[in-house]
Amino acid sequence: MSARTPLPTVNERDTENHTSVDGYTEAHIQPTKSSSRQNIPRSRNSMTSATDEQPHIGNYRLQKTIGKGNFAKVKLARHVLTGREVAVKIIDKTQLNPTSLQKVFN
């Protein structure tokens, strides 16, 4: 059995300022029910330059915030290559106590 690869971390302030991935929060990606192949870009060249300015996690472009909590946000994201929509949970690990923080990594 192979070990799970941890997801890259994202600094929430960077996502609000539309910069690339880097920082102290952890993102959990889950597919959304509204995913559809109908929204797939025809090619990478057909994507606008505005897409390059959007924050991203790996191959996922972050879009609008769909939920907020005390120490996490859930954002809508779209896979760059397939166009599949997912929900990304961004956890501010600086707000967690040590017990909760350990649960995030297990």
N, CA, C and O atoms as a printed pandas DataFrame, in Angstrom:
     atom_number atom_name residue_name chain_id  residue_number  x_coord  y_coord  z_coord
0              1         N          MET        A               1    0.849   -1.174    0.000
1              2        CA          MET        A               1    0.000    0.000    0.000
2              3         C          MET        A               1    0.894    1.235    0.000
3              4         O          MET        A               1    1.858    1.288    0.763
4              5         N          SER        A               2    0.603    2.213   -0.822
5              6        CA          SER        A               2    1.421    3.418   -0.907
6              7         C          SER        A               2    0.932    4.466    0.087
7              8         O          SER        A               2   -0.255    4.539    0.406
8              9         N          ALA        A               3    1.864    5.269    0.563
9             10        CA          ALA        A               3    1.512    6.345    1.495
10            11         C          ALA        A               3    0.877    7.498    0.733
11            12         O          ALA        A               3    1.218    7.754   -0.422
12            13         N          ARG        A               4   -0.041    8.184    1.381
13            14        CA          ARG        A               4   -0.686    9.339    0.752
14            15         C          ARG        A               4    0.286   10.505    0.706
15            16         O          ARG        A               4    0.999   10.765    1.676
16            17         N          THR        A               5    0.315   11.190   -0.396
17            18        CA          THR        A               5    1.153   12.374   -0.539
18            19         C          THR        A               5    0.410   13.573    0.031
19            20         O          THR        A               5   -0.735   13.823   -0.345
20            21         N          PRO        A               6    1.053   14.329    0.945
21            22        CA          PRO        A               6    0.355   15.495    1.501
22            23         C          PRO        A               6    0.139   16.556    0.437
23            24         O          PRO        A               6    0.942   16.711   -0.483
24            25         N          LEU        A               7   -0.964   17.286    0.581
25            26        CA          LEU        A               7   -1.277   18.373   -0.346
26            27         C          LEU        A               7   -0.385   19.572   -0.055
27            28         O          LEU        A               7    0.073   19.745    1.075
28            29         N          PRO        A               8   -0.135   20.398   -1.059
29            30        CA          PRO        A               8    0.661   21.604   -0.808
30            31         C          PRO        A               8   -0.094   22.552    0.109
31            32         O          PRO        A               8   -1.323   22.516    0.179
32            33         N          THR        A               9    0.643   23.393    0.805
33            34        CA          THR        A               9   -0.006   24.345    1.701
34            35         C          THR        A               9   -0.196   25.686    1.007
35            36         O          THR        A               9    0.516   26.032    0.064
36            37         N          VAL        A              10   -1.188   26.434    1.508
37            38        CA          VAL        A              10   -1.524   27.721    0.908
38            39         C          VAL        A              10   -1.644   28.754    2.010
39            40         O          VAL        A              10   -2.269   28.496    3.038
40            41         N          ASN        A              11   -1.059   29.907    1.810
41            42        CA          ASN        A              11   -1.229   31.011    2.740
42            43         C          ASN        A              11   -2.525   31.715    2.371
43            44         O          ASN        A              11   -2.642   32.220    1.254
44            45         N          GLU        A              12   -3.499   31.766    3.266
45            46        CA          GLU        A              12   -4.820   32.330    2.965
46            47         C          GLU        A              12   -4.715   33.769    2.480
47            48         O          GLU        A              12   -5.460   34.175    1.588
48            49         N          ARG        A              13   -3.799   34.545    3.057
49            50        CA          ARG        A              13   -3.628   35.924    2.596
50            51         C          ARG        A              13   -3.192   35.956    1.138
51            52         O          ARG        A              13   -3.587   36.855    0.396
52            53         N          ASP        A              14   -2.381   34.987    0.718
53            54        CA          ASP        A              14   -1.953   34.928   -0.677
54            55         C          ASP        A              14   -3.125   34.620   -1.592
55            56         O          ASP        A              14   -3.190   35.155   -2.699
56            57         N          THR        A              15   -4.059   33.768   -1.161
57            58        CA          THR        A              15   -5.198   33.441   -2.021
58            59         C          THR        A              15   -6.110   34.639   -2.166
59            60         O          THR        A              15   -6.717   34.827   -3.220
60            61         N          GLU        A              16   -6.220   35.452   -1.132
61            62        CA          GLU        A              16   -7.058   36.640   -1.221
62            63         C          GLU        A              16   -6.421   37.684   -2.133
63            64         O          GLU        A              16   -7.123   38.455   -2.788
64            65         N          ASN        A              17   -5.080   37.707   -2.175
65            66        CA          ASN        A              17   -4.372   38.675   -3.008
66            67         C          ASN        A              17   -4.054   38.119   -4.387
67            68         O          ASN        A              17   -3.359   38.770   -5.168
68            69         N          HIS        A              18   -4.542   36.943   -4.695
69            70        CA          HIS        A              18   -4.368   36.313   -5.995
70            71         C          HIS        A              18   -2.909   36.077   -6.355
71            72         O          HIS        A              18   -2.440   36.497   -7.413
72            73         N          THR        A              19   -2.192   35.392   -5.449
73            74        CA          THR        A              19   -0.821   35.011   -5.746
74            75         C          THR        A              19   -0.710   33.503   -5.717
75            76         O          THR        A              19   -1.698   32.815   -5.460
76            77         N          SER        A              20    0.460   32.984   -5.975
77            78        CA          SER        A              20    0.621   31.537   -6.089
78            79         C          SER        A              20    0.710   30.869   -4.724
79            80         O          SER        A              20    0.731   31.536   -3.689
80            81         N          VAL        A              21    0.761   29.533   -4.740
81            82        CA          VAL        A              21    0.734   28.701   -3.546
82            83         C          VAL        A              21    2.026   28.834   -2.749
83            84         O          VAL        A              21    3.118   28.785   -3.315
84            85         N          ASP        A              22    1.901   29.003   -1.421
85            86        CA          ASP        A              22    3.039   29.068   -0.540
86            87         C          ASP        A              22    2.522   29.474    0.826
87            88         O          ASP        A              22    1.733   30.417    0.885
88            89         N          GLY        A              23    2.898   28.848    1.923
89            90        CA          GLY        A              23    2.484   29.387    3.197
90            91         C          GLY        A              23    2.186   28.384    4.269
91            92         O          GLY        A              23    2.783   27.308    4.303
92            93         N          TYR        A              24    1.241   28.732    5.174
93            94        CA          TYR        A              24    1.043   28.000    6.406
94            95         C          TYR        A              24   -0.313   27.353    6.559
95            96         O          TYR        A              24   -0.633   26.899    7.658
96            97         N          THR        A              25   -1.107   27.285    5.553
97            98        CA          THR        A              25   -2.408   26.643    5.675
98            99         C          THR        A              25   -2.432   25.375    4.852
99           100         O          THR        A              25   -1.616   25.199    3.947
100          101         N          GLU        A              26   -3.361   24.496    5.160
101          102        CA          GLU        A              26   -3.459   23.232    4.449
102          103         C          GLU        A              26   -4.766   23.198    3.678
103          104         O          GLU        A              26   -5.793   23.659    4.177
104          105         N          ALA        A              27   -4.741   22.667    2.490
105          106        CA          ALA        A              27   -5.927   22.610    1.638
106          107         C          ALA        A              27   -6.339   21.165    1.431
107          108         O          ALA        A              27   -5.501   20.310    1.145
108          109         N          HIS        A              28   -7.621   20.890    1.575
109          110        CA          HIS        A              28   -8.187   19.575    1.309
110          111         C          HIS        A              28   -9.115   19.713    0.118
111          112         O          HIS        A              28  -10.028   20.539    0.136
112          113         N          ILE        A              29   -8.896   18.914   -0.918
113          114        CA          ILE        A              29   -9.665   19.046   -2.157
114          115         C          ILE        A              29  -10.682   17.918   -2.243
115          116         O          ILE        A              29  -10.332   16.747   -2.097
116          117         N          GLN        A              30  -11.946   18.273   -2.482
117          118        CA          GLN        A              30  -13.014   17.300   -2.649
118          119         C          GLN        A              30  -13.839   17.673   -3.869
119          120         O          GLN        A              30  -14.156   18.847   -4.065
120          121         N          PRO        A              31  -14.197   16.677   -4.707
121          122        CA          PRO        A              31  -15.028   16.989   -5.881
122          123         C          PRO        A              31  -16.390   17.525   -5.459
123          124         O          PRO        A              31  -16.927   17.122   -4.427
124          125         N          THR        A              32  -16.946   18.428   -6.252
125          126        CA          THR        A              32  -18.288   18.936   -5.992
126          127         C          THR        A              32  -19.292   18.187   -6.851
127          128         O          THR        A              32  -18.918   17.566   -7.845
128          129         N          LYS        A              33  -20.561   18.241   -6.476
129          130        CA          LYS        A              33  -21.604   17.531   -7.217
130          131         C          LYS        A              33  -21.918   18.188   -8.550
131          132         O          LYS        A              33  -22.453   17.535   -9.445
132          133         N          SER        A              34  -21.597   19.471   -8.700
133          134        CA          SER        A              34  -21.962   20.185   -9.919
134          135         C          SER        A              34  -20.914   20.052  -11.024
135          136         O          SER        A              34  -20.991   20.745  -12.039
136          137         N          SER        A              35  -19.925   19.153  -10.830
137          138        CA          SER        A              35  -18.883   18.997  -11.842
138          139         C          SER        A              35  -19.483   18.513  -13.149
139          140         O          SER        A              35  -20.399   17.690  -13.167
140          141         N          SER        A              36  -18.957   19.031  -14.224
141          142        CA          SER        A              36  -19.480   18.690  -15.539
142          143         C          SER        A              36  -18.390   18.826  -16.575
143          144         O          SER        A              36  -17.600   19.769  -16.519
144          145         N          ARG        A              37  -18.328   17.902  -17.525
145          146        CA          ARG        A              37  -17.340   17.965  -18.593
146          147         C          ARG        A              37  -17.689   19.073  -19.579
147          148         O          ARG        A              37  -16.869   19.427  -20.426
148          149         N          GLN        A              38  -18.863   19.610  -19.481
149          150        CA          GLN        A              38  -19.316   20.657  -20.376
150          151         C          GLN        A              38  -18.461   21.924  -20.243
151          152         O          GLN        A              38  -18.347   22.690  -21.200
152          153         N          ASN        A              39  -17.869   22.149  -19.086
153          154        CA          ASN        A              39  -17.107   23.364  -18.835
154          155         C          ASN        A              39  -15.611   23.212  -19.083
155          156         O          ASN        A              39  -14.841   24.088  -18.689
156          157         N          ILE        A              40  -15.178   22.140  -19.717
157          158        CA          ILE        A              40  -13.763   21.889  -19.944
158          159         C          ILE        A              40  -13.230   22.818  -21.028
159          160         O          ILE        A              40  -13.826   22.929  -22.099
160          161         N          PRO        A              41  -12.112   23.483  -20.756
161          162        CA          PRO        A              41  -11.516   24.284  -21.824
162          163         C          PRO        A              41  -11.035   23.383  -22.957
163          164         O          PRO        A              41  -10.579   22.268  -22.706
164          165         N          ARG        A              42  -11.130   23.847  -24.191
165          166        CA          ARG        A              42  -10.745   23.034  -25.343
166          167         C          ARG        A              42   -9.247   22.780  -25.384
167          168         O          ARG        A              42   -8.815   21.700  -25.786
168          169         N          SER        A              43   -8.459   23.745  -24.980
169          170        CA          SER        A              43   -7.012   23.556  -24.909
170          171         C          SER        A              43   -6.449   24.545  -23.912
171          172         O          SER        A              43   -7.127   25.490  -23.509
172          173         N          ARG        A              44   -5.216   24.327  -23.518
173          174        CA          ARG        A              44   -4.599   25.242  -22.570
174          175         C          ARG        A              44   -4.465   26.628  -23.186
175          176         O          ARG        A              44   -4.503   27.626  -22.466
176          177         N          ASN        A              45   -4.309   26.709  -24.519
177          178        CA          ASN        A              45   -4.162   27.997  -25.184
178          179         C          ASN        A              45   -5.449   28.804  -25.174
179          180         O          ASN        A              45   -5.414   30.025  -25.329
180          181         N          SER        A              46   -6.592   28.137  -24.991
181          182        CA          SER        A              46   -7.866   28.846  -25.007
182          183         C          SER        A              46   -8.160   29.539  -23.681
183          184         O          SER        A              46   -9.110   30.315  -23.582
184          185         N          MET        A              47   -7.348   29.260  -22.663
185          186        CA          MET        A              47   -7.564   29.870  -21.358
186          187         C          MET        A              47   -7.069   31.313  -21.394
187          188         O          MET        A              47   -6.055   31.609  -22.025
188          189         N          THR        A              48   -7.776   32.197  -20.724
189          190        CA          THR        A              48   -7.428   33.614  -20.753
190          191         C          THR        A              48   -6.257   33.901  -19.827
191          192         O          THR        A              48   -5.929   33.091  -18.960
192          193         N          SER        A              49   -5.639   35.035  -20.011
193          194        CA          SER        A              49   -4.524   35.423  -19.156
194          195         C          SER        A              49   -4.996   35.718  -17.736
195          196         O          SER        A              49   -4.197   35.668  -16.801
196          197         N          ALA        A              50   -6.277   36.024  -17.559
197          198        CA          ALA        A              50   -6.819   36.269  -16.219
198          199         C          ALA        A              50   -6.693   35.024  -15.359
199          200         O          ALA        A              50   -6.548   35.132  -14.142
200          201         N          THR        A              51   -6.745   33.836  -15.969
201          202        CA          THR        A              51   -6.606   32.588  -15.235
202          203         C          THR        A              51   -5.242   32.517  -14.571
203          204         O          THR        A              51   -5.123   32.001  -13.460
204          205         N          ASP        A              52   -4.214   33.027  -15.232
205          206        CA          ASP        A              52   -2.873   32.994  -14.678
206          207         C          ASP        A              52   -2.750   33.863  -13.431
207          208         O          ASP        A              52   -1.859   33.637  -12.612
208          209         N          GLU        A              53   -3.622   34.847  -13.271
209          210        CA          GLU        A              53   -3.580   35.734  -12.122
210          211         C          GLU        A              53   -4.344   35.169  -10.934
211          212         O          GLU        A              53   -4.186   35.668   -9.820
212          213         N          GLN        A              54   -5.173   34.135  -11.136
213          214        CA          GLN        A              54   -5.945   33.545  -10.056
214          215         C          GLN        A              54   -5.034   32.706   -9.169
215          216         O          GLN        A              54   -4.075   32.110   -9.657
216          217         N          PRO        A              55   -5.329   32.654   -7.850
217          218        CA          PRO        A              55   -4.560   31.790   -6.960
218          219         C          PRO        A              55   -4.784   30.333   -7.335
219          220         O          PRO        A              55   -5.827   29.981   -7.886
220          221         N          HIS        A              56   -3.801   29.488   -7.036
221          222        CA          HIS        A              56   -3.932   28.084   -7.392
222          223         C          HIS        A              56   -3.258   27.196   -6.357
223          224         O          HIS        A              56   -2.375   27.624   -5.614
224          225         N          ILE        A              57   -3.705   25.939   -6.335
225          226        CA          ILE        A              57   -3.095   24.886   -5.537
226          227         C          ILE        A              57   -2.815   23.763   -6.516
227          228         O          ILE        A              57   -3.748   23.106   -6.980
228          229         N          GLY        A              58   -1.571   23.531   -6.836
229          230        CA          GLY        A              58   -1.235   22.515   -7.823
230          231         C          GLY        A              58   -1.911   22.830   -9.137
231          232         O          GLY        A              58   -1.726   23.915   -9.688
232          233         N          ASN        A              59   -2.704   21.882   -9.652
233          234        CA          ASN        A              59   -3.421   22.067  -10.917
234          235         C          ASN        A              59   -4.831   22.623  -10.720
235          236         O          ASN        A              59   -5.634   22.592  -11.653
236          237         N          TYR        A              60   -5.147   23.124   -9.541
237          238        CA          TYR        A              60   -6.477   23.657   -9.253
238          239         C          TYR        A              60   -6.424   25.176   -9.133
239          240         O          TYR        A              60   -5.574   25.715   -8.422
240          241         N          ARG        A              61   -7.328   25.868   -9.824
241          242        CA          ARG        A              61   -7.468   27.323   -9.734
242          243         C          ARG        A              61   -8.549   27.632   -8.707
243          244         O          ARG        A              61   -9.677   27.154   -8.828
244          245         N          LEU        A              62   -8.208   28.428   -7.698
245          246        CA          LEU        A              62   -9.180   28.787   -6.670
246          247         C          LEU        A              62  -10.123   29.850   -7.201
247          248         O          LEU        A              62   -9.717   30.773   -7.906
248          249         N          GLN        A              63  -11.417   29.697   -6.840
249          250        CA          GLN        A              63  -12.434   30.641   -7.273
250          251         C          GLN        A              63  -13.069   31.267   -6.042
251          252         O          GLN        A              63  -12.351   31.714   -5.147
252          253         N          LYS        A              64  -14.380   31.312   -5.973
253          254        CA          LYS        A              64  -15.045   32.025   -4.880
254          255         C          LYS        A              64  -15.078   31.206   -3.587
255          256         O          LYS        A              64  -14.982   29.979   -3.603
256          257         N          THR        A              65  -15.218   31.923   -2.469
257          258        CA          THR        A              65  -15.376   31.295   -1.160
258          259         C          THR        A              65  -16.818   30.831   -1.023
259          260         O          THR        A              65  -17.750   31.608   -1.230
260          261         N          ILE        A              66  -16.998   29.548   -0.670
261          262        CA          ILE        A              66  -18.353   29.012   -0.526
262          263         C          ILE        A              66  -18.701   28.685    0.922
263          264         O          ILE        A              66  -19.827   28.278    1.211
264          265         N          GLY        A              67  -17.738   28.859    1.840
265          266        CA          GLY        A              67  -18.013   28.628    3.252
266          267         C          GLY        A              67  -16.886   29.160    4.122
267          268         O          GLY        A              67  -15.731   29.208    3.699
268          269         N          LYS        A              68  -17.237   29.566    5.359
269          270        CA          LYS        A              68  -16.245   30.087    6.297
270          271         C          LYS        A              68  -16.521   29.521    7.675
271          272         O          LYS        A              68  -17.670   29.291    8.051
272          273         N          GLY        A              69  -15.450   29.300    8.422
273          274        CA          GLY        A              69  -15.559   28.864    9.806
274          275         C          GLY        A              69  -14.578   29.647   10.656
275          276         O          GLY        A              69  -14.010   30.641   10.203
276          277         N          ASN        A              70  -14.374   29.196   11.906
277          278        CA          ASN        A              70  -13.464   29.904   12.806
278          279         C          ASN        A              70  -12.017   29.837   12.355
279          280         O          ASN        A              70  -11.277   30.810   12.500
280          281         N          PHE        A              71  -11.603   28.695   11.806
281          282        CA          PHE        A              71  -10.210   28.565   11.398
282          283         C          PHE        A              71  -10.054   27.938   10.019
283          284         O          PHE        A              71   -8.986   27.418    9.696
284          285         N          ALA        A              72  -11.103   27.979    9.202
285          286        CA          ALA        A              72  -11.001   27.415    7.853
286          287         C          ALA        A              72  -11.966   28.121    6.907
287          288         O          ALA        A              72  -12.963   28.706    7.329
288          289         N          LYS        A              73  -11.645   28.050    5.620
289          290        CA          LYS        A              73  -12.524   28.522    4.556
290          291         C          LYS        A              73  -12.659   27.392    3.549
291          292         O          LYS        A              73  -11.750   26.577    3.392
292          293         N          VAL        A              74  -13.798   27.348    2.867
293          294        CA          VAL        A              74  -13.990   26.399    1.773
294          295         C          VAL        A              74  -14.161   27.215    0.504
295          296         O          VAL        A              74  -15.025   28.088    0.415
296          297         N          LYS        A              75  -13.321   26.914   -0.470
297          298        CA          LYS        A              75  -13.362   27.646   -1.736
298          299         C          LYS        A              75  -13.694   26.694   -2.867
299          300         O          LYS        A              75  -13.341   25.515   -2.834
300          301         N          LEU        A              76  -14.377   27.224   -3.864
301          302        CA          LEU        A              76  -14.632   26.486   -5.085
302          303         C          LEU        A              76  -13.367   26.566   -5.925
303          304         O          LEU        A              76  -12.740   27.622   -6.011
304          305         N          ALA        A              77  -12.991   25.446   -6.547
305          306        CA          ALA        A              77  -11.803   25.425   -7.402
306          307         C          ALA        A              77  -12.108   24.603   -8.645
307          308         O          ALA        A              77  -13.046   23.805   -8.659
308          309         N          ARG        A              78  -11.314   24.802   -9.679
309          310        CA          ARG        A              78  -11.492   24.073  -10.935
310          311         C          ARG        A              78  -10.141   23.510  -11.370
311          312         O          ARG        A              78   -9.128   24.209  -11.358
312          313         N          HIS        A              79  -10.148   22.214  -11.761
313          314        CA          HIS        A              79   -8.930   21.581  -12.252
314          315         C          HIS        A              79   -8.559   22.195  -13.594
315          316         O          HIS        A              79   -9.407   22.319  -14.477
316          317         N          VAL        A              80   -7.305   22.576  -13.750
317          318        CA          VAL        A              80   -6.851   23.283  -14.945
318          319         C          VAL        A              80   -7.016   22.435  -16.201
319          320         O          VAL        A              80   -7.443   22.952  -17.233
320          321         N          LEU        A              81   -6.688   21.153  -16.139
321          322        CA          LEU        A              81   -6.701   20.310  -17.333
322          323         C          LEU        A              81   -8.064   19.709  -17.646
323          324         O          LEU        A              81   -8.466   19.665  -18.809
324          325         N          THR        A              82   -8.781   19.244  -16.624
325          326        CA          THR        A              82  -10.056   18.560  -16.870
326          327         C          THR        A              82  -11.263   19.477  -16.735
327          328         O          THR        A              82  -12.329   19.177  -17.274
328          329         N          GLY        A              83  -11.113   20.589  -16.026
329          330        CA          GLY        A              83  -12.236   21.492  -15.807
330          331         C          GLY        A              83  -13.153   21.050  -14.686
331          332         O          GLY        A              83  -14.173   21.695  -14.440
332          333         N          ARG        A              84  -12.823   19.975  -14.003
333          334        CA          ARG        A              84  -13.673   19.461  -12.930
334          335         C          ARG        A              84  -13.677   20.415  -11.732
335          336         O          ARG        A              84  -12.625   20.891  -11.306
336          337         N          GLU        A              85  -14.869   20.687  -11.197
337          338        CA          GLU        A              85  -14.998   21.554  -10.035
338          339         C          GLU        A              85  -14.831   20.743   -8.761
339          340         O          GLU        A              85  -15.306   19.612   -8.668
340          341         N          VAL        A              86  -14.153   21.328   -7.779
341          342        CA          VAL        A              86  -13.946   20.688   -6.485
342          343         C          VAL        A              86  -14.118   21.733   -5.389
343          344         O          VAL        A              86  -14.089   22.936   -5.648
344          345         N          ALA        A              87  -14.296   21.255   -4.166
345          346        CA          ALA        A              87  -14.302   22.129   -2.998
346          347         C          ALA        A              87  -12.952   21.977   -2.311
347          348         O          ALA        A              87  -12.485   20.858   -2.098
348          349         N          VAL        A              88  -12.323   23.101   -1.963
349          350        CA          VAL        A              88  -11.021   23.094   -1.305
350          351         C          VAL        A              88  -11.193   23.692    0.085
351          352         O          VAL        A              88  -11.642   24.829    0.231
352          353         N          LYS        A              89  -10.830   22.912    1.107
353          354        CA          LYS        A              89  -10.905   23.411    2.475
354          355         C          LYS        A              89   -9.526   23.936    2.857
355          356         O          LYS        A              89   -8.547   23.190    2.838
356          357         N          ILE        A              90   -9.448   25.212    3.201
357          358        CA          ILE        A              90   -8.187   25.855    3.552
358          359         C          ILE        A              90   -8.197   26.091    5.053
359          360         O          ILE        A              90   -9.003   26.869    5.564
360          361         N          ILE        A              91   -7.294   25.412    5.754
361          362        CA          ILE        A              91   -7.253   25.466    7.214
362          363         C          ILE        A              91   -6.112   26.371    7.656
363          364         O          ILE        A              91   -4.971   26.193    7.230
364          365         N          ASP        A              92   -6.420   27.341    8.508
365          366        CA          ASP        A              92   -5.398   28.208    9.089
366          367         C          ASP        A              92   -4.822   27.483   10.296
367          368         O          ASP        A              92   -5.402   27.516   11.381
368          369         N          LYS        A              93   -3.687   26.831   10.108
369          370        CA          LYS        A              93   -3.106   26.013   11.158
370          371         C          LYS        A              93   -2.609   26.839   12.339
371          372         O          LYS        A              93   -2.399   26.294   13.423
372          373         N          THR        A              94   -2.418   28.134   12.150
373          374        CA          THR        A              94   -1.985   28.976   13.264
374          375         C          THR        A              94   -3.098   29.155   14.291
375          376         O          THR        A              94   -2.822   29.539   15.428
376          377         N          GLN        A              95   -4.347   28.887   13.919
377          378        CA          GLN        A              95   -5.489   29.048   14.818
378          379         C          GLN        A              95   -5.839   27.762   15.571
379          380         O          GLN        A              95   -6.706   27.780   16.445
380          381         N          LEU        A              96   -5.176   26.645   15.243
381          382        CA          LEU        A              96   -5.505   25.361   15.848
382          383         C          LEU        A              96   -4.671   25.109   17.096
383          384         O          LEU        A              96   -3.513   25.520   17.177
384          385         N          ASN        A              97   -5.278   24.424   18.078
385          386        CA          ASN        A              97   -4.501   23.991   19.229
386          387         C          ASN        A              97   -3.731   22.724   18.837
387          388         O          ASN        A              97   -4.053   22.126   17.810
388          389         N          PRO        A              98   -2.732   22.292   19.609
389          390        CA          PRO        A              98   -1.900   21.142   19.214
390          391         C          PRO        A              98   -2.687   19.855   18.948
391          392         O          PRO        A              98   -2.333   19.104   18.039
392          393         N          THR        A              99   -3.740   19.585   19.714
393          394        CA          THR        A              99   -4.533   18.373   19.502
394          395         C          THR        A              99   -5.262   18.424   18.168
395          396         O          THR        A              99   -5.246   17.451   17.414
396          397         N          SER        A             100   -5.894   19.536   17.874
397          398        CA          SER        A             100   -6.597   19.686   16.599
398          399         C          SER        A             100   -5.619   19.659   15.435
399          400         O          SER        A             100   -5.917   19.090   14.385
400          401         N          LEU        A             101   -4.470   20.262   15.610
401          402        CA          LEU        A             101   -3.456   20.287   14.561
402          403         C          LEU        A             101   -2.984   18.876   14.233
403          404         O          LEU        A             101   -2.758   18.552   13.068
404          405         N          GLN        A             102   -2.836   18.036   15.253
405          406        CA          GLN        A             102   -2.407   16.656   15.025
406          407         C          GLN        A             102   -3.476   15.885   14.249
407          408         O          GLN        A             102   -3.137   15.030   13.430
408          409         N          LYS        A             103   -4.756   16.167   14.489
409          410        CA          LYS        A             103   -5.839   15.512   13.757
410          411         C          LYS        A             103   -5.796   15.852   12.274
411          412         O          LYS        A             103   -6.156   15.018   11.443
412          413         N          VAL        A             104   -5.366   17.054   11.926
413          414        CA          VAL        A             104   -5.281   17.471   10.527
414          415         C          VAL        A             104   -4.298   16.586    9.773
415          416         O          VAL        A             104   -4.519   16.270    8.604
416          417         N          PHE        A             105   -3.214   16.184   10.433
417          418        CA          PHE        A             105   -2.165   15.422    9.764
418          419         C          PHE        A             105   -2.357   13.918    9.856
419          420         O          PHE        A             105   -1.576   13.176    9.260
420          421         N          ASN        A             106   -3.352   13.440   10.570
421          422        CA          ASN        A             106   -3.588   11.982   10.670
422          423         C          ASN        A             106   -4.745   11.543    9.845
423          424         O          ASN        A             106   -5.070   10.356    9.821
